[in-house]
Amino acid sequence: QVQLVESGGGLAQAGGSLRLSCAASGRTSTLFYMAWFRQAPGKEREFVVAIRSSDDTALYADSVKGRFTISRDNAKNAVSLQMNSLKPEDTAVYYCAAQRLGVPRYEYWGQGTQVTVSS
């Protein structure tokens, strides 16, 4: 099993920045992708970004490309999401997720952290 705990988030003004972190514990050696998803009120959960453990290749949603940056800290089994140039439409609950090698879905999810961007 893997446990994911998010931290960070909060309130920011449009154009500002926030940083999210996700700490993984448990059988972290089995993880292949770690990712961030978000869900805004009344909307479906959407993919934001993922990072591959084998080579740190990152894949971004078009909506955040150039503004958000994902990074890994292998020593701490953690990933961070630096969010710059925030927009009100970035307001959502952000979830950390993890996928094991060979499993075609994200099995593990954090509890979510709220990000609110005011205009």
Secondary structure by P-SEA (a helix, b strand, c coil): cbbbbbccccccccccbbbbbbbbccccccccccbbbbbcccccccccccccccccbbbbcccccccbbbbbcccccbbbbbbcccccccccbbbbbbbccccccccccccbbbbbbcc
